[in-house]
Amino acid sequence: MPGDLLVRIGAILFVIGAVSTLATVTPLFIGAHPLPSAAYFVCMLMGVGFALALSGLLRSALAQRHQAR
């Protein structure tokens, strides 16, 4: 399907963002020094991955709809 690659890439980016979010929030709870700001920028991959996966799902749905006609 046309959107499958976007969904896979989006899922990978989402997981990377989720893991980095856990890694950046954990030091705040245990009282350690916070991570550098670059780690917080990697957390933004979670939203980018979600948007990419959603666009892949929409693209796949539109292709299936077009094929059904």
NORKA-V791922 format. One record per residue. N is the residue number from 0. RES is the residue in one small letter. BURIAL is + if it has 9 or more other C-alpha atoms within 8 Angstrom, else -. Layout:
n=N res=RES burial=BURIAL
n=N res=RES burial=BURIAL
//
This chain:
n=0 res=m burial=-
n=1 res=p burial=-
n=2 res=g burial=+
n=3 res=d burial=+
n=4 res=l burial=-
n=5 res=l burial=+
n=6 res=v burial=+
n=7 res=r burial=+
n=8 res=i burial=+
n=9 res=g burial=+
n=10 res=a burial=+
n=11 res=i burial=+
n=12 res=l burial=+
n=13 res=f burial=+
n=14 res=v burial=+
n=15 res=i burial=+
n=16 res=g burial=+
n=17 res=a burial=+
n=18 res=v burial=-
n=19 res=s burial=+
n=20 res=t burial=+
n=21 res=l burial=-
n=22 res=a burial=-
n=23 res=t burial=+
n=24 res=v burial=-
n=25 res=t burial=-
n=26 res=p burial=+
n=27 res=l burial=+
n=28 res=f burial=-
n=29 res=i burial=-
n=30 res=g burial=-
n=31 res=a burial=-
n=32 res=h burial=-
n=33 res=p burial=-
n=34 res=l burial=-
n=35 res=p burial=-
n=36 res=s burial=-
n=37 res=a burial=-
n=38 res=a burial=+
n=39 res=y burial=+
n=40 res=f burial=-
n=41 res=v burial=+
n=42 res=c burial=+
n=43 res=m burial=+
n=44 res=l burial=+
n=45 res=m burial=+
n=46 res=g burial=+
n=47 res=v burial=+
n=48 res=g burial=+
n=49 res=f burial=+
n=50 res=a burial=+
n=51 res=l burial=+
n=52 res=a burial=+
n=53 res=l burial=+
n=54 res=s burial=+
n=55 res=g burial=+
n=56 res=l burial=+
n=57 res=l burial=+
n=58 res=r burial=+
n=59 res=s burial=+
n=60 res=a burial=-
n=61 res=l burial=-
n=62 res=a burial=+
n=63 res=q burial=-
n=64 res=r burial=-
n=65 res=h burial=-
n=66 res=q burial=-
n=67 res=a burial=-
n=68 res=r burial=-
//
